[in-house]
């Protein structure tokens, strides 16, 4: 992450600003798509203020929430300290391949989630490969994102283009998608 972007996100989360919080319907759809097994481990990349990571822990996943900003990690720890040891938060820049390789064991997560994160990553293809390397055999990646064709022109930078979606879904053994609401965020459930 560039120093400028890091400063922006540090200030954003330090002010208590987040994004759209997951609601009961979203979590219910996730639970049906990816029910946790015994001792299932989840990684929530770009956890922000921790609401989605807390929901994963609430479903029974032993969840590691990571974010590149200290303010997001501190907010997640403060808001959800009662969920420990099911929920742990750490600072980690997922765009730094060397840091990810050094700090996260390969093939150790049954579920990786990136909710409202992927369009903000500079190297999306690299992120896809890092996720593949972190998933246990048969693991699942859930990507929740806006799509550019559903956004007004001035907000399209926060969505995935059709080409981005093609690159995202390429090479997975199985997958499906669902919308949270018609014309709303799309959730890709990728297995492989």
C-alpha positions, 0 to 999 in steps of 0.5 A: 500500500502506498504511504498516501493510501495508508495515511488515508485509511489510517485517518478513515478508521481512526475517525470511526468511519467504516463502510456498510455493515453486514446485516443479518441477511448477508450473514445468513446468505454467507452461512448457507454458502460456506457453513463452518466445519469443526475448527474451521479457520477464516481469514478476513482481509481488510477487516476495517472496523471488524464487523464482518470478522466478528460475524464470521466468529459468530458463525463459529469460524476461528477468525483472523482479521487483518488490515494494513492500518493500525487504527482498524486493527485497534478498533476491531480489538476494542469493539470485539474483545469479547470474541477472543479467542475466536477472533484475533486482529493483526496488522498485515499489508495484504499487498505485500507478498513477502509480509504475507508469506512470512506471517501467514502459513500456507494452506491454513485457512478454510475460508478467506473473505475480502469484503469491499476490499478487492477494488482497492488493491493495486495488484489484484492478480497478486492478491488472487494468488496469495489467497490461493496459497493461503486456502486449505485444500477444498477451501473457499474464497468469498469476495463481496464487491460492487460491480462497475456497471451498477455504480454511477460514473464517479464511483466506478473506481470502487467496483470490479469491471467485467475484465476484473471479474473474469480474472477473479473467477478464472482457474477455480474448480467451482464457484457461484455468486449471489447478490445481496439485493437486486442490483446491489453488492455481488458475492462470489463464492470460489472453491478450488 
